[in-house]
Amino acid sequence: MTTTLEAQLSDKLQMMDEIKDIDQEPLKEEEPSNAPISSDGTQASPSPTASATKIAGPEPEFYDKAQKYWSEVPATVNGMLGGLGYISAIDIQGSNVFLREIRVPGNRLALDCGAGIGRVTRNLLIPRFNCVDLVEQDPAFAEKAREYCTTGDLGPGKVGQIYNVGLQRFAPSQQYDLIWSQWVLGHLTDRDLVAFFRRIKLGLAPGAYFCLKENVSSSKKTVEDKEDSSVTRPLESYERFLKEAGFRIVRKVKQQNFPKGLFPVYMIACKPVSKE
Ligand SMILES: C[S@@+](CC[C@H](N)C(=O)[O-])C[C@H]1O[C@@H](n2cnc3c(N)ncnc32)[C@H](O)[C@@H]1O
């Protein structure tokens, strides 16, 4: 099993399997269903409705494999970053500069998508927002996030709902001042990604941003990682899918100062076309 991000990335670079987009059909949305963990962190499984949701084609395998992969990863910052825990501070610094530049209008409530143990919530979002909700598919990470984001001087009040569900089934039930999604969208199929973007749009308060931060491929092709069951898309794919879902891109910045040999990482801030 690949243990470090460096190793994973070199695997990916070696493979450089140039694959077609997983699903290019017109997009039909699945019924989403969220299962929040209660504020004491006790409940951690999808609702019966959610688990009854069926996805056609090869997708269940794609999601099941990712779930299995992450279930074997330690619930630590190092685990979240594939062994490159030391890049966390640089990453957060880049994100902070990005958020400062776009000037997020509100500071009431934010959402962290694919939150893992809450590394982004704790270091980027909690200092800026009164309350942060999280979405994370792995139950152990979701449990850990509650602890990681409420210990020390952080206090319990800053973490709201933790939704233990895959983003492919998540639909926001609140209006957020910022929705942040980092290093997770490669785990969604193209079809689910666009459907997710459409649902996320409905969870934005007036003037709010949806931001994504993702690896992108250096070529114009999507690169597949069979081990963690993810894809690394070209930047153009994210731009196209955002547009297709009704977003306009407000700012796009490449993360600086990451170690050499990694995929380029981009931050994109966008707003719904119809709302502004
Ligand atoms: C590379 S980690 C990033 C975690 C966090 N965003 C960060 O930057 O520290 C990827 C996370 O995405 C989660 N994940 C994978 N597939 C997912 C899905 N379909 N829906 C929601 N989360 C998912 C994994 O469980 C893992 O916690």
The ligand as a MOL file (V3000), in Angstrom:
LIG
                    3D

  0  0  0     0  0            999 V3000
M  V30 BEGIN CTAB
M  V30 COUNTS 27 29 0 0 0
M  V30 BEGIN ATOM
M  V30 1 C -6.7640 14.2660 1.2710 0
M  V30 2 S -7.9660 14.1860 2.5540 0 CHG=1
M  V30 3 C -8.2810 15.9290 2.7430 0
M  V30 4 C -8.9430 16.2680 4.0290 0
M  V30 5 C -9.1030 17.7710 4.2550 0
M  V30 6 N -9.8850 18.3890 3.2160 0
M  V30 7 C -7.7640 18.4370 4.3570 0
M  V30 8 O -7.3900 19.1680 3.4250 0
M  V30 9 O -7.0840 18.2030 5.3570 0 CHG=-1
M  V30 10 C -9.4220 13.6250 1.6520 0
M  V30 11 C -10.6470 13.4920 2.5120 0
M  V30 12 O -11.7690 13.3260 1.6610 0
M  V30 13 C -12.6070 12.3400 2.2250 0
M  V30 14 N -13.4580 11.7900 1.1530 0
M  V30 15 C -13.1330 10.8850 0.2080 0
M  V30 16 N -14.1760 10.6550 -0.6040 0
M  V30 17 C -15.1830 11.4380 -0.1550 0
M  V30 18 C -16.5280 11.6400 -0.5660 0
M  V30 19 N -17.0320 10.9850 -1.6070 0
M  V30 20 N -17.2840 12.5080 0.1180 0
M  V30 21 C -16.7790 13.1760 1.1940 0
M  V30 22 N -15.5240 13.0260 1.6330 0
M  V30 23 C -14.7300 12.1720 0.9730 0
M  V30 24 C -11.6600 11.3510 2.8310 0
M  V30 25 O -12.3050 10.5130 3.7740 0
M  V30 26 C -10.6340 12.2890 3.4410 0
M  V30 27 O -11.0350 12.6760 4.7100 0
M  V30 END ATOM
M  V30 BEGIN BOND
M  V30 1 1 1 2
M  V30 2 1 2 3
M  V30 3 1 2 10
M  V30 4 1 3 4
M  V30 5 1 4 5
M  V30 6 1 5 6
M  V30 7 1 5 7
M  V30 8 2 7 8
M  V30 9 1 7 9
M  V30 10 1 10 11
M  V30 11 1 11 12
M  V30 12 1 11 26
M  V30 13 1 12 13
M  V30 14 1 13 14
M  V30 15 1 13 24
M  V30 16 1 14 15
M  V30 17 1 14 23
M  V30 18 2 15 16
M  V30 19 1 16 17
M  V30 20 1 17 18
M  V30 21 2 17 23
M  V30 22 1 18 19
M  V30 23 2 18 20
M  V30 24 1 20 21
M  V30 25 2 21 22
M  V30 26 1 22 23
M  V30 27 1 24 25
M  V30 28 1 24 26
M  V30 29 1 26 27
M  V30 END BOND
M  V30 END CTAB
M  END
